[in-house]
Amino acid sequence: MASLRRVYQGVFVACAALSVAVYAAVFWRMPLMGEDFAFPRHYGEVGWGERLAWIAHKIPEQTASWNARLGEQLAIVWLNLPAWLFWLVALAAFVAFCTLIALVWSGRRDLPLKLTLTLGLMFALWPGLEIFFWKTANAGYLQPIVLSLVCIVAYRSDASVTALAGRPWRLAGLCLVAAGAGYSFENVPMALALYMALAWWLSPRRRVAWPALLPVGAMLAGWATLMAMPSTAHRRAFYLDANDVHDMGPAYYWQRAGEVTDTFFDTTGLLFALVVVSLVFLAVQQRRGRLAYDRRVWWTILPAVLVVGSMLAAPYTEPRAFSLAWALMFAVVIEAAGVACRRWRWAGALCALALLVSAGLAIKTLTIYEDVSRSFDAREARILERLGTPACETGVAVRERHFDYPYRYFNNRDDWYRWSLWHVGNYYGCKLVPADGQ
């Protein structure tokens, strides 16, 4: 049995390492795509001064004119710094993201096992890989969601809530994290703040632990600041008009409920089914006295549901808006898988098989993004060859790229590229025009 367990552990570690390696390789290889071109300039051999000066100019402009979210400003920073630095940040964010998912339910108990499961199963179960590999979404979604998960983990047990009151530096740091999370999204912070406040209220020592409410206030302050920005109102009005929404009555919300539900289950069906099975399994194990969870972790279902439900107020549905809900759902599956692997050898074998399937999907993801990258690189090479020539004055013809890959692997943003050629042209310093037939 011991030797068999070592085999399982070897498979788990190898598949987890492969996931990290594939993530690192794809992110390093993936060129700019879609909205990525709106933020940086095409740098040659320039110093840090010129890059930082452009960042200092672009952030206030973007905040005032279109999008004030923290993630948008992070995208401006990372896309204007050397590519290797963004690569390091993205890799750290991915590992932190997986670590926090593993911590949500049972904290550090069996963390190595849960972390290898999280890393190893990511390519099999995560519904939309765009937040990992599309650079704007990595900065705008993955990194702020890491901040959100820090807040969830900090309130996952009575001990952690109470400890905040006696650790001023941790409390101050969490207030900064919470403010950043609040300033990151229009729909997520209220769900997070409600969970954090509920976690505090459930504590029998809540009067002593009142400082744990300070991060809740910080999150609400960050959210209120974002919502008070003129660009937030402008962007919302723009999308309402673009989607021909003029009456937000009951009929509108009924229609949106159907659209959100369809999009959710189209992208999340497998993960949702596994969550239902996992919740039943964990509830049975706890009822039989084999497990003991703080009741707060069961309440993590609340922000997941609220995040999905909040999409009814938006005039359109982007699956990546479910990302925090996906992360909390993923945490349930990982906890159940970890418990099962500890209890039964057959469960370990089943998890090892699932990890091997996920490893195969990771390799498939690598080949998909290699194909996408070659296509984008060829188009960019054509533009770079004409820099400084009369063709850049009259207009270099570029063609939109089409790919037949499912959403969960790749979300093609080349439609934005086609209709925003002036943005892309400004990036290269070369006039671009659509090729004939587009």
ZAKOLKE-263888 format. One record per residue (C-alpha): residue in three letters; x, z, y. Coordinates in pm, whole numbers, plus 50000, padded with zeros to 5 digits. Each point is the difference from the previous one (the first is absolute). Layout:
<nodes>
AlaXZY ...
</nodes>
This chain:
<nodes>
Met500005000050000 Ala502835008650238 Ser501684966549941 Leu496704981750057 Arg499485019250323 Arg503464989550116 Val499054963849933 Tyr496865004050214 Gln502005016550275 Gly502534971849988 Val497224974150032 Phe498455019250290 Val503285002850190 Ala500994963949934 Cys496634986350116 Ala500015022250309 Ala503514988250088 Leu498934963949948 Ser497075004850239 Val502305013250271 Ala502484971849940 Val497274973350017 Tyr498575015650314 Ala503435000050162 Ala500724964149893 Val496664985950116 Phe500075017450338 Trp503564988750062 Arg499184964249903 Met496654996850177 Pro500264981750336 Leu497755005550300 Met496374990849943 Gly496974996350223 Glu499715027250263 Asp503635009949941 Phe500924972450247 Ala498035016350282 Phe502395029150045 Pro503714990549976 Arg502324973650137 His502324977749802 Tyr503315018050045 Gly503424985149960 Glu503145020450040 Val498755024750260 Gly500675036550057 Trp497685029549968 Gly499435000450375 Glu498084967350003 Arg497915010149700 Leu499125033950147 Ala499194984450337 Trp497514976349833 Ile498455029049805 Ala499625019950323 His498254970050158 Lys497804990649704 Ile498575034149905 Pro498275007250335 Glu498774964050014 Gln498505001249650 Thr498555034750056 Ala498264989450318 Ser498884965249902 Trp498975000849634 Asn500825028549760 Ala501205035250077 Arg500215012549640 Leu503205017549898 Gly500554975249716 Glu499874970650241 Gln502755015650208 Leu502035007749686 Ala499724963149907 Ile501464990750339 Val502895024149950 Trp500914990549644 Leu499564962450045 Asn502364999950296 Leu502765019649830 Pro502394986149735 Ala498184990349679 Trp502035024049787 Leu498695029550203 Phe496354990349948 Trp500804995149632 Leu501355035649974 Val496995014350184 Ala497554980449784 Leu501735011049680 Ala499975036450112 Ala496304996950094 Phe499164986049656 Val501775028249815 Ala498495026250233 Phe496554984549950 Cys500295002049622 Thr501415035550015 Leu497115012150216 Ile497454984249765 Ala501645019049714 Leu499825032650198 Val496334999050100 Trp498375016349697 Ser502445024249843 Gly502875001350245 Arg503485002149853 Arg498805007749648 Asp501354972749772 Leu501014980150310 Pro502654978549823 Leu497414988549744 Lys497324993350261 Leu502434981950231 Thr501224976749726 Leu496374992649909 Thr499134993050363 Leu502954976950056 Gly499654983349663 Leu496254993150023 Met499924988350362 Phe500204962949921 Ala497255002849739 Leu497475021050190 Trp500524996250374 Pro497194977250127 Gly501844982850287 Leu503784996350020 Glu499894986350355 Ile500635034550152 Phe503325000749815 Phe501404965450068 Trp498344986150313 Lys502225015650264 Thr497335005850262 Ala497755017049742 Asn502915020749868 Ala500595014350347 Gly496335000750094 Tyr498475013849681 Leu502485012849742 Gln502085020850239 Pro497045016450182 Ile498335006949663 Val503135019249902 Leu499305022450301 Ser496375003649888 Leu501065010049648 Val502415026050139 Cys496975016250164 Ile497994998549676 Val502825015849798 Ala500555027150263 Tyr496395011649952 Arg499704995149622 Ser500015037249907 Asp499225034150141 Ala503685009449984 Ser501074969750202 Val497315005550266 Thr500885036950036 Ala503734992650012 Leu499544978650312 Ala499085030950202 Gly503325016949927 Arg502314970150045 Pro500004989150364 Trp502474971549957 Arg498084985249709 Leu496795003850199 Ala501554982750302 Gly501284971549782 Leu496624995849835 Cys498344998750343 Leu502244970650091 Val499234982949670 Ala496285006050044 Ala500034986750356 Gly501764968649875 Ala497484995949719 Gly497155004550247 Tyr501444973550231 Ser500324975149713 Phe496434990549910 Glu496504999750144 Asn498235008649673 Val502355022849803 Pro500785030450222 Met496495014650011 Ala499875000049619 Leu503435016449984 Ala499185025850266 Leu496795009349817 Tyr501935005149676 Met502695020950171 Ala497415021750175 Leu498105004649674 Ala503215009749821 Trp500605026750264 Trp496385012449981 Leu500215004249622 Ser502845024950039 Pro498935036549960 Arg502735008250256 Arg498914974050251 Arg500045024550293 Val503665007349939 Ala500674963449934 Trp498364987750323 Pro503224982050111 Ala499284975249718 Leu497344985850231 Leu502634988650251 Pro500924968549801 Val496284992249980 Gly499845001450378 Ala503144979050026 Met498494973349776 Leu496794999150201 Ala502024998050322 Gly501974970449863 Trp496784982949894 Ala498295006850334 Thr503014985550184 Leu499844968249792 Met496264996450051 Ala500365005550376 Met502454971150033 Pro498454970050179 Ser501624976849744 Thr498065017449719 Ala496684992750170 His501154964750084 Arg501004992549640 Arg496755013749863 Ala497974979250248 Phe502034969449908 Tyr499305003549628 Leu496335007550055 Asp499714967950200 Ala502144980049757 Asn497765011149713 Asp496824993250203 Val498875036549992 His497595007950283 Asp497555024449843 Met501395030149812 Gly496675012349870 Pro498955009849646 Ala500044963849882 Tyr503624996550108 Tyr501105031049808 Trp498024989549695 Gln501774966450001 Arg503385016550054 Ala499335024249713 Gly499634970549766 Glu503124982850132 Val502135031449979 Thr498755008049651 Asp500694964849877 Thr503514999750147 Phe500755034749867 Phe499034992349641 Asp501534965150010 Thr503385015650079 Thr499675034949854 Gly497884996349687 Leu502725008849749 Leu501355029250201 Phe496485013350060 Ala499184999149627 Leu503215018749920 Val499215025850268 Val496585007249852 Val501495004749653 Ser502845021250141 Leu497705022850198 Val497825006449695 Phe503105006949789 Leu501495024350254 Ala496665017750049 Val499615005149623 Gln503565012949970 Gln499475024550285 Arg496645011549864 Arg501645007549664 Gly502635021050174 Arg502904976549923 Leu500604992150366 Ala499555018750325 Tyr499774980650323 Asp499455012350350 Arg496534988850101 Arg501454982250302 Val501414972149784 Trp496524991649878 Trp498994996750363 Thr502554972050052 Ile497154978149874 Leu498315006550337 Pro502494982250230 Ala500254971549749 Val496234994850012 Leu499865003950379 Val502794974750057 Val498164974049795 Gly496665008550162 Ser501444998250350 Met500574962849951 Leu496284994850059 Ala500655004050372 Ala502604972050003 Pro498784964050046 Tyr502174987249713 Thr501625013749686 Glu503724998549932 Pro500795014949657 Arg503165016750132 Ala497715023050204 Phe499245017449668 Ser503675008949952 Leu499695037650049 Ala497035000749761 Trp502064979949750 Ala502855025050031 Leu497735029949935 Met498364981949708 Phe503434991449861 Ala500935036950019 Val497075008849772 Val501064974349739 Ile503635011650010 Glu499005036449954 Ala497804991649702 Ala502694978049846 Gly502605027250045 Val497785026449839 Ala499194977349707 Cys503664991049945 Arg500915036749981 Arg497275007949749 Trp499954970649757 Arg502654976949859 Trp497544971049978 Ala499355003750374 Gly503734997450064 Ala500104968249794 Leu497024986050189 Cys501605008150336 Ala503274984349887 Leu498114968349910 Ala498245000050338 Leu503355004050174 Leu501434970649808 Val497014978850104 Ser500555011150358 Ala503684990549971 Gly498934965149893 Leu497694998150303 Ala502875011350222 Ile502074970649876 Lys497014977350059 Thr499775013550356 Leu503694992350050 Thr499514963849893 Ile496954996250227 Tyr501835012250305 Glu503054979249915 Asp497754969250003 Val498415010650330 Ser503375007750156 Arg501484966349904 Ser497054982150160 Phe500235019950324 Asp503804996850008 Ala499794962149972 Arg497654998350297 Glu502195023150205 Ala503124979949914 Arg498314969150145 Ile499355018650325 Leu503505014850023 Glu501584965849949 Arg498254988150317 Leu500785029150230 Gly501694987850315 Thr498954963749942 Pro497424978550185 Ala497635005449704 Cys499495035850115 Glu498864987050337 Thr497494975049865 Gly498895021649705 Val501165004949641 Ala497194992949755 Val499405027949746 Arg497525001449716 Glu497905029249880 Arg500975012949655 His497375005649730 Phe500425021349687 Asp497665006049709 Tyr500835036549933 Pro497465028549964 Tyr499625024150291 Arg501455029549810 Tyr503364982349986 Phe500144980850324 Asn497904997750316 Asn500994967550170 Arg500075004050379 Asp500874963650070 Asp496604993450153 Trp501085022950284 Tyr503324980950016 Arg498184966950039 Trp497695011850277 Ser502685019850186 Leu502794974350018 Trp500715009950358 His500895035149873 Val502224985349729 Gly501534975550247 Asn500845028750236 Tyr501725017749713 Tyr502284970449929 Gly500284987650360 Cys498684966049888 Lys496694982350053 Leu498064996349675 Val497024977649930 Pro497814996249691 Ala500934971949765 Asp497644970649971 Gly496985007049787 Gln499685036450102 
</nodes>
